[in-house]
Amino acid sequence: MSEKAYVPPRVWTWDQESGGRFAKINRPVAGPTHDKELSVGEHPLQLYSLATPNGVKVTVMLEELLALGHEGAEYDAWLININDGDQFSSGFVSINPNSKIPALCDHSTSPPTRVFESGAILFYLAEKFGELLPKDAASRAECMSWLFWQMSSAAYLGGGFGHFYAYAPEKWEYPINRYAMEVKRQLHVLDLNLAKRRYLCGDNYTIADIATCAWYGALAAGKLYDAGEFLNVDAYTHVIRWNEEIQERPAVKRGRRVNRVWGEESQKVWERHSASDIN
């Protein structure tokens, strides 16, 4: 290693100047920074999000439910711009004390039900509508295992590899190598599983696929961190096959556009309040 050794201080203090591209949205304390109520639309399901991989999970899920004929899955999707600090408003923090997107509020219950963490939202909606979650015990356990696997692995991919490879103010060999090794191991886990199965849990598409494809499917397609060549994602042929099939689903195409504020103009849908906003 060529880097100068870092000696941790006895007591860590917050250096607000560090952190790279997303420095201003990272802080070591919780709670709101400003007062602002959240908007509420006409549908029971109110989503507050951004089209990051975690946000896309939920909009894809809702679009899949609508495609299955569940009118109760109609939703309003409000933009939470994390670069502007919208996630630290008093209204958002009241739904998600962790100040991370996405967050869902279900006004069909009294009092309204708040749900935060993308995996928890997928599970809540799957149970509410009885879709995309196996009912027999063994298959359900398999699905939940893969869902929890994705939720635990994303921290390595997004918070670890993504930060040090793409966003850190300086490139450091050790953390990039450490996280690249783990991300490639996770891709291999997926590839070995998908070599034997159409979807993560077998022949049926589930919330585990929705959650995992948003992260690892995008990575295999070369759409995360410009890291496709670096990680040699072309080697994971089964992951690529699985992702390409899922990306052709009409509901996935619609869900990926909701709360999107970057890319081609034709793909941006800042907010969604009816099907016509996408179509």
TORPAPA-756084 format. One record per residue (C-alpha): residue number from 0; chain; x, y, z; residue in three letters. Coordinates in Angstrom, 2 decimals. Layout:
N
(NUM, "A", (X, Y, Z), "ALA") ...
***
This chain:
279
(0, "A", (0.00, 0.00, 0.00), "MET") (1, "A", (1.20, 3.46, -0.86), "SER") (2, "A", (-1.25, 5.46, 1.27), "GLU") (3, "A", (-0.08, 7.16, 4.40), "LYS") (4, "A", (-1.34, 5.22, 7.41), "ALA") (5, "A", (-4.35, 6.74, 9.14), "TYR") (6, "A", (-4.22, 6.87, 12.92), "VAL") (7, "A", (-7.75, 7.12, 14.37), "PRO") (8, "A", (-8.15, 9.80, 17.03), "PRO") (9, "A", (-9.11, 8.80, 20.54), "ARG") (10, "A", (-12.50, 10.49, 20.06), "VAL") (11, "A", (-13.96, 10.81, 16.55), "TRP") (12, "A", (-15.36, 14.21, 15.57), "THR") (13, "A", (-17.39, 15.20, 12.51), "TRP") (14, "A", (-15.43, 16.89, 9.72), "ASP") (15, "A", (-18.16, 18.50, 7.63), "GLN") (16, "A", (-15.74, 19.09, 4.74), "GLU") (17, "A", (-15.15, 15.37, 4.10), "SER") (18, "A", (-17.32, 12.83, 2.35), "GLY") (19, "A", (-17.09, 13.54, -1.36), "GLY") (20, "A", (-20.05, 14.11, -3.67), "ARG") (21, "A", (-22.74, 13.45, -1.06), "PHE") (22, "A", (-21.03, 15.12, 1.88), "ALA") (23, "A", (-23.87, 17.56, 2.56), "LYS") (24, "A", (-26.48, 14.82, 2.97), "ILE") (25, "A", (-24.42, 12.71, 5.38), "ASN") (26, "A", (-24.34, 13.58, 9.07), "ARG") (27, "A", (-23.81, 11.70, 12.34), "PRO") (28, "A", (-27.05, 12.87, 13.98), "VAL") (29, "A", (-30.73, 12.14, 13.37), "ALA") (30, "A", (-33.90, 14.19, 13.40), "GLY") (31, "A", (-35.33, 16.97, 11.21), "PRO") (32, "A", (-33.38, 20.03, 10.14), "THR") (33, "A", (-36.40, 22.07, 9.09), "HIS") (34, "A", (-40.19, 22.15, 9.35), "ASP") (35, "A", (-42.11, 21.11, 6.26), "LYS") (36, "A", (-45.22, 19.00, 5.97), "GLU") (37, "A", (-45.49, 16.32, 3.30), "LEU") (38, "A", (-47.99, 16.65, 0.49), "SER") (39, "A", (-50.86, 14.16, 0.43), "VAL") (40, "A", (-52.68, 13.20, -2.77), "GLY") (41, "A", (-56.00, 11.51, -3.43), "GLU") (42, "A", (-54.91, 7.88, -3.27), "HIS") (43, "A", (-54.60, 5.80, -0.08), "PRO") (44, "A", (-50.96, 4.96, -0.84), "LEU") (45, "A", (-48.61, 7.93, -0.59), "GLN") (46, "A", (-45.00, 7.32, -1.61), "LEU") (47, "A", (-42.16, 9.74, -0.90), "TYR") (48, "A", (-39.12, 8.76, -2.90), "SER") (49, "A", (-36.47, 9.24, -5.59), "LEU") (50, "A", (-35.58, 6.87, -8.44), "ALA") (51, "A", (-32.46, 5.46, -6.86), "THR") (52, "A", (-32.19, 1.65, -6.76), "PRO") (53, "A", (-34.01, 1.58, -3.42), "ASN") (54, "A", (-36.73, 3.91, -4.65), "GLY") (55, "A", (-37.21, 1.98, -7.89), "VAL") (56, "A", (-37.97, -1.18, -5.93), "LYS") (57, "A", (-41.21, 0.31, -4.61), "VAL") (58, "A", (-42.45, 2.02, -7.76), "THR") (59, "A", (-41.86, -1.19, -9.72), "VAL") (60, "A", (-43.78, -3.12, -7.05), "MET") (61, "A", (-46.71, -0.73, -7.21), "LEU") (62, "A", (-46.78, -0.83, -11.00), "GLU") (63, "A", (-46.69, -4.64, -10.91), "GLU") (64, "A", (-49.66, -4.67, -8.53), "LEU") (65, "A", (-51.60, -2.34, -10.78), "LEU") (66, "A", (-50.79, -4.56, -13.76), "ALA") (67, "A", (-52.24, -7.48, -11.81), "LEU") (68, "A", (-55.51, -5.58, -11.49), "GLY") (69, "A", (-55.30, -4.24, -7.95), "HIS") (70, "A", (-56.99, -0.85, -8.12), "GLU") (71, "A", (-56.17, -0.30, -4.45), "GLY") (72, "A", (-52.50, -0.07, -5.41), "ALA") (73, "A", (-53.05, 3.31, -7.09), "GLU") (74, "A", (-50.60, 5.72, -5.57), "TYR") (75, "A", (-49.21, 9.23, -5.45), "ASP") (76, "A", (-45.42, 9.39, -5.74), "ALA") (77, "A", (-43.92, 12.60, -4.38), "TRP") (78, "A", (-40.34, 13.57, -5.15), "LEU") (79, "A", (-37.89, 13.65, -2.26), "ILE") (80, "A", (-34.75, 15.31, -3.57), "ASN") (81, "A", (-32.01, 14.03, -1.29), "ILE") (82, "A", (-29.47, 16.50, -2.69), "ASN") (83, "A", (-31.69, 19.32, -1.45), "ASP") (84, "A", (-32.15, 17.73, 1.97), "GLY") (85, "A", (-35.87, 16.97, 1.57), "ASP") (86, "A", (-35.37, 13.79, 3.60), "GLN") (87, "A", (-34.57, 15.88, 6.67), "PHE") (88, "A", (-37.91, 17.71, 6.74), "SER") (89, "A", (-40.12, 17.25, 9.80), "SER") (90, "A", (-42.80, 15.62, 7.65), "GLY") (91, "A", (-40.49, 13.05, 6.12), "PHE") (92, "A", (-38.78, 12.24, 9.41), "VAL") (93, "A", (-42.20, 11.58, 10.93), "SER") (94, "A", (-42.62, 8.74, 8.42), "ILE") (95, "A", (-39.01, 7.58, 8.34), "ASN") (96, "A", (-36.91, 8.49, 11.39), "PRO") (97, "A", (-33.89, 7.18, 9.48), "ASN") (98, "A", (-34.24, 9.96, 6.85), "SER") (99, "A", (-33.73, 7.65, 3.88), "LYS") (100, "A", (-35.91, 7.15, 0.83), "ILE") (101, "A", (-38.29, 5.51, 0.13), "PRO") (102, "A", (-41.06, 5.93, 2.69), "ALA") (103, "A", (-44.70, 4.93, 2.34), "LEU") (104, "A", (-47.82, 6.05, 4.17), "CYS") (105, "A", (-50.96, 3.94, 3.81), "ASP") (106, "A", (-54.03, 6.09, 4.46), "HIS") (107, "A", (-56.43, 3.18, 3.99), "SER") (108, "A", (-55.87, 2.32, 7.67), "THR") (109, "A", (-56.87, 4.35, 10.70), "SER") (110, "A", (-54.57, 5.75, 11.83), "PRO") (111, "A", (-52.44, 5.76, 8.65), "PRO") (112, "A", (-49.68, 3.15, 8.57), "THR") (113, "A", (-46.12, 4.30, 7.98), "ARG") (114, "A", (-43.62, 1.90, 6.41), "VAL") (115, "A", (-39.95, 2.63, 5.87), "PHE") (116, "A", (-37.02, 0.61, 4.50), "GLU") (117, "A", (-37.53, -0.60, 0.93), "SER") (118, "A", (-37.58, -4.29, 1.83), "GLY") (119, "A", (-40.20, -3.70, 4.51), "ALA") (120, "A", (-42.35, -1.76, 2.02), "ILE") (121, "A", (-42.15, -4.58, -0.52), "LEU") (122, "A", (-43.17, -7.10, 2.13), "PHE") (123, "A", (-46.00, -4.88, 3.41), "TYR") (124, "A", (-47.45, -4.44, -0.08), "LEU") (125, "A", (-47.03, -8.12, -0.95), "ALA") (126, "A", (-48.97, -9.11, 2.17), "GLU") (127, "A", (-51.58, -6.39, 1.72), "LYS") (128, "A", (-52.43, -7.45, -1.83), "PHE") (129, "A", (-51.51, -11.14, -1.65), "GLY") (130, "A", (-49.13, -10.99, -4.59), "GLU") (131, "A", (-45.48, -11.68, -5.47), "LEU") (132, "A", (-44.84, -13.52, -2.20), "LEU") (133, "A", (-45.19, -17.31, -2.05), "PRO") (134, "A", (-47.82, -18.69, 0.29), "LYS") (135, "A", (-46.39, -22.11, 1.14), "ASP") (136, "A", (-43.94, -22.07, 4.02), "ALA") (137, "A", (-40.83, -23.38, 2.23), "ALA") (138, "A", (-41.15, -21.10, -0.80), "SER") (139, "A", (-41.99, -18.13, 1.40), "ARG") (140, "A", (-38.88, -18.76, 3.52), "ALA") (141, "A", (-36.75, -18.94, 0.36), "GLU") (142, "A", (-38.17, -15.64, -0.88), "CYS") (143, "A", (-37.62, -13.89, 2.44), "MET") (144, "A", (-34.08, -15.25, 2.63), "SER") (145, "A", (-33.20, -13.70, -0.73), "TRP") (146, "A", (-34.96, -10.45, 0.18), "LEU") (147, "A", (-33.00, -10.15, 3.40), "PHE") (148, "A", (-29.82, -11.13, 1.55), "TRP") (149, "A", (-30.32, -8.19, -0.79), "GLN") (150, "A", (-31.07, -5.77, 2.02), "MET") (151, "A", (-27.88, -6.73, 3.83), "SER") (152, "A", (-25.67, -6.87, 0.73), "SER") (153, "A", (-26.69, -3.47, -0.67), "ALA") (154, "A", (-24.69, -1.72, 2.04), "ALA") (155, "A", (-21.52, -3.23, 0.57), "TYR") (156, "A", (-22.49, -2.39, -2.99), "LEU") (157, "A", (-23.89, 1.11, -2.54), "GLY") (158, "A", (-22.40, 2.41, 0.67), "GLY") (159, "A", (-19.08, 0.63, 0.29), "GLY") (160, "A", (-18.00, -0.03, -3.26), "PHE") (161, "A", (-20.05, 2.78, -4.79), "GLY") (162, "A", (-18.73, 5.35, -2.37), "HIS") (163, "A", (-15.03, 4.52, -2.57), "PHE") (164, "A", (-14.98, 3.73, -6.30), "TYR") (165, "A", (-17.20, 6.54, -7.58), "ALA") (166, "A", (-17.84, 9.24, -4.99), "TYR") (167, "A", (-14.99, 9.51, -2.49), "ALA") (168, "A", (-12.89, 12.68, -2.84), "PRO") (169, "A", (-9.78, 10.52, -3.31), "GLU") (170, "A", (-9.21, 7.01, -4.68), "LYS") (171, "A", (-7.76, 4.65, -2.08), "TRP") (172, "A", (-6.53, 1.22, -3.09), "GLU") (173, "A", (-7.42, -0.74, 0.03), "TYR") (174, "A", (-11.16, 0.10, 0.37), "PRO") (175, "A", (-11.76, -0.18, -3.38), "ILE") (176, "A", (-10.13, -3.60, -3.48), "ASN") (177, "A", (-11.90, -4.74, -0.33), "ARG") (178, "A", (-15.36, -3.76, -1.52), "TYR") (179, "A", (-14.79, -4.89, -5.12), "ALA") (180, "A", (-13.90, -8.35, -3.82), "MET") (181, "A", (-17.12, -8.57, -1.82), "GLU") (182, "A", (-19.32, -7.21, -4.60), "VAL") (183, "A", (-17.89, -9.76, -7.04), "LYS") (184, "A", (-18.51, -12.51, -4.49), "ARG") (185, "A", (-22.14, -11.39, -4.24), "GLN") (186, "A", (-22.49, -11.36, -8.02), "LEU") (187, "A", (-21.13, -14.90, -8.06), "HIS") (188, "A", (-23.65, -15.95, -5.40), "VAL") (189, "A", (-26.43, -14.66, -7.64), "LEU") (190, "A", (-24.96, -16.17, -10.79), "ASP") (191, "A", (-24.65, -19.65, -9.29), "LEU") (192, "A", (-28.24, -19.49, -8.05), "ASN") (193, "A", (-29.62, -18.20, -11.35), "LEU") (194, "A", (-27.77, -20.88, -13.28), "ALA") (195, "A", (-30.35, -23.29, -11.89), "LYS") (196, "A", (-33.42, -21.06, -11.74), "ARG") (197, "A", (-35.34, -18.65, -13.93), "ARG") (198, "A", (-35.84, -16.27, -10.99), "TYR") (199, "A", (-34.17, -16.06, -7.61), "LEU") (200, "A", (-36.63, -18.41, -5.90), "CYS") (201, "A", (-37.56, -20.65, -8.81), "GLY") (202, "A", (-40.07, -20.29, -11.63), "ASP") (203, "A", (-42.02, -17.42, -10.10), "ASN") (204, "A", (-41.15, -13.72, -10.06), "TYR") (205, "A", (-41.28, -12.34, -6.50), "THR") (206, "A", (-40.41, -9.35, -4.34), "ILE") (207, "A", (-36.92, -10.86, -4.00), "ALA") (208, "A", (-36.37, -10.33, -7.72), "ASP") (209, "A", (-37.74, -6.79, -7.58), "ILE") (210, "A", (-35.42, -5.85, -4.73), "ALA") (211, "A", (-32.30, -7.51, -6.09), "THR") (212, "A", (-32.70, -6.51, -9.72), "CYS") (213, "A", (-32.84, -2.83, -8.78), "ALA") (214, "A", (-29.27, -3.10, -7.52), "TRP") (215, "A", (-27.47, -6.09, -9.00), "TYR") (216, "A", (-29.39, -6.13, -12.25), "GLY") (217, "A", (-28.44, -2.52, -12.83), "ALA") (218, "A", (-24.84, -3.31, -11.94), "LEU") (219, "A", (-24.73, -6.25, -14.37), "ALA") (220, "A", (-26.13, -3.97, -17.07), "ALA") (221, "A", (-23.29, -1.50, -16.48), "GLY") (222, "A", (-25.61, 1.21, -15.14), "LYS") (223, "A", (-24.12, 1.67, -11.68), "LEU") (224, "A", (-20.97, 3.69, -10.95), "TYR") (225, "A", (-19.56, 3.13, -14.49), "ASP") (226, "A", (-18.02, 0.03, -12.97), "ALA") (227, "A", (-19.07, -2.68, -15.42), "GLY") (228, "A", (-15.66, -3.14, -17.01), "GLU") (229, "A", (-13.81, -2.79, -13.70), "PHE") (230, "A", (-15.90, -5.58, -12.14), "LEU") (231, "A", (-16.00, -7.64, -15.37), "ASN") (232, "A", (-19.78, -7.97, -15.05), "VAL") (233, "A", (-19.97, -9.71, -18.45), "ASP") (234, "A", (-18.72, -12.83, -16.70), "ALA") (235, "A", (-22.00, -13.17, -14.79), "TYR") (236, "A", (-24.04, -14.42, -17.71), "THR") (237, "A", (-26.94, -15.78, -15.68), "HIS") (238, "A", (-27.38, -12.49, -13.83), "VAL") (239, "A", (-27.39, -10.66, -17.17), "ILE") (240, "A", (-30.02, -13.06, -18.60), "ARG") (241, "A", (-32.24, -12.65, -15.52), "TRP") (242, "A", (-31.93, -8.86, -15.54), "ASN") (243, "A", (-32.67, -8.55, -19.24), "GLU") (244, "A", (-35.85, -10.59, -18.86), "GLU") (245, "A", (-37.06, -8.52, -15.93), "ILE") (246, "A", (-36.29, -5.22, -17.65), "GLN") (247, "A", (-38.69, -6.16, -20.46), "GLU") (248, "A", (-41.65, -6.27, -18.08), "ARG") (249, "A", (-43.94, -3.28, -18.80), "PRO") (250, "A", (-44.44, -2.57, -15.09), "ALA") (251, "A", (-40.67, -2.43, -14.57), "VAL") (252, "A", (-40.29, 0.02, -17.45), "LYS") (253, "A", (-42.95, 2.26, -15.90), "ARG") (254, "A", (-41.69, 1.96, -12.35), "GLY") (255, "A", (-38.15, 2.91, -13.28), "ARG") (256, "A", (-39.35, 6.28, -14.59), "ARG") (257, "A", (-41.22, 7.42, -11.48), "VAL") (258, "A", (-39.46, 10.11, -9.39), "ASN") (259, "A", (-36.64, 10.15, -11.93), "ARG") (260, "A", (-34.97, 13.55, -12.33), "VAL") (261, "A", (-31.93, 12.62, -14.44), "TRP") (262, "A", (-31.25, 11.09, -17.83), "GLY") (263, "A", (-33.31, 11.44, -21.00), "GLU") (264, "A", (-36.24, 13.83, -20.78), "GLU") (265, "A", (-38.61, 11.17, -22.11), "SER") (266, "A", (-37.76, 8.95, -19.13), "GLN") (267, "A", (-38.32, 11.54, -16.40), "LYS") (268, "A", (-41.50, 11.45, -14.33), "VAL") (269, "A", (-40.80, 13.74, -11.40), "TRP") (270, "A", (-44.08, 12.90, -9.67), "GLU") (271, "A", (-46.75, 10.32, -10.36), "ARG") (272, "A", (-50.42, 10.80, -9.40), "HIS") (273, "A", (-52.17, 8.74, -12.08), "SER") (274, "A", (-51.32, 6.24, -14.79), "ALA") (275, "A", (-51.50, 9.00, -17.37), "SER") (276, "A", (-48.46, 10.67, -15.81), "ASP") (277, "A", (-46.36, 7.78, -17.14), "ILE") (278, "A", (-48.19, 6.81, -20.29), "ASN") 
***
